[in-house]
C-alpha cells in the first residue's frame, strides 16, 4: 500500500462501471494511510471532519479543496460550518469507492500539513 505522499502525488483518471469499485481489503489498506478518515454508508463512501481556528481558515481550506477537485475532475460532497468542514468522497460512476476517492483524500490531508 502506498504512503500518504505517494498517494497524494497520483492523479485521478475517469472511471466508470463496477469493475473499478475497490474491494474491501484494498479500501482498508488505503484507510490505514489516511488518518481520521472513516468508512461510511455501508462502505460506499469515506468521510472526515477537518477543524479550523476560524471561518477564514475554514474557507481557505474549502477553496483549496475546490481547486484540487477541479484539477482532478473528482468532486467531494462538503458540509461547511464556521470552523469545520465535513468532506465526503465516493465515486458515483462506479457505485462505491475507487482509487480516485483516496487520491483526493490524500491531497486534502496534505492541505493540513
N, C-alpha and C positions, 0 to 999 in steps of 0.2 A: 504494500500500500504506500502511496506517495506521502511525503511530508507536506505540511501546510504551504511552504513557499513554492514547492514544485507544483502542487495542485493549483495554486493561485496564478502560476505562470502560464497555465494552459489557456486555450481559447475555446469557447463554445462553438459547436457545429450544429447545423439544423438536424433534428432527429424527429422521425415520425414512425409511429407504429409500436406495438407492444414488444417487438424484438429488442428495442433499445431500453426497455424498463430494466432497472438493475435488480438482481436477486438480493434477497435479504442479507446474505453473508457479505456481499460487496457493500451494501448500504452501511452495515455495521462497521466495516473497515474504514470507510470514509468518515463516519461519525467519530471514530477514535482519534482522528487528527483535527477535528473541528470542536474546540472547547465550547461547551454551553449549548450546542445545537442539539435538538431533540427530534425524534421521530414522532409525528402526529398524524391524525386522521387515518388510523389503521395502516400506517406505513406508506401512505400516499404522498406525504409532504414532510419537510423539515422546517423547524422554526427556532428562532432565537430572539430574545429581548435584549436590546442594547440600551444602556442607560448613560445619560449625559448630565453635565452640571447645570445646563440652562437651555433655553429654547434656541439660541443662536447656534450652539454646538449640535443640537439635535437636527436643525435644518441643514447645517453644513454636511452632516453625515448623509441625510436624505438626498441632498443634491449630488454628492459624490457617488452615492449608490445609483442614482438615476443615470449619471454619466456612464457608469460601468454597465448598467442594463442596456443602454443604448448601444454602446460599443460591442457588447456580446450578443445583442439581439435575444436576450433572455431576461425576462422581467419578473421581479418578485411582487408579491402582494405585501403592501405596507399598511401598518396602522401607526399613525404618527400622533404623539402626545407631547406635552410641554418638554419633558426631559427623558423621553423614552420612545424607542421605535421597535415595533414588532415586525420582524422580517420573516416571510414565509416563501419557500420555494417548492415548486412541483412542476413537472413538465406535462402540461395538458395533452400535448400531441403523442405522448407515449402512455398516458393513463397512469402515471405514477412518478417515480423518481428516476432521473437519468444522471449521467456524469455531469451534465450542464448545471444541475442544481448544486452540486458540490463544488464545482469550479467557482461559481458565483458566490457561494457561501464563503469559500476561502478568500476570495477577493474582498468581501465585506469584512472578514476578520482582519485583513491587512490594513484596512482603514483605521482600525483601533490601535495599531502598533505605534 
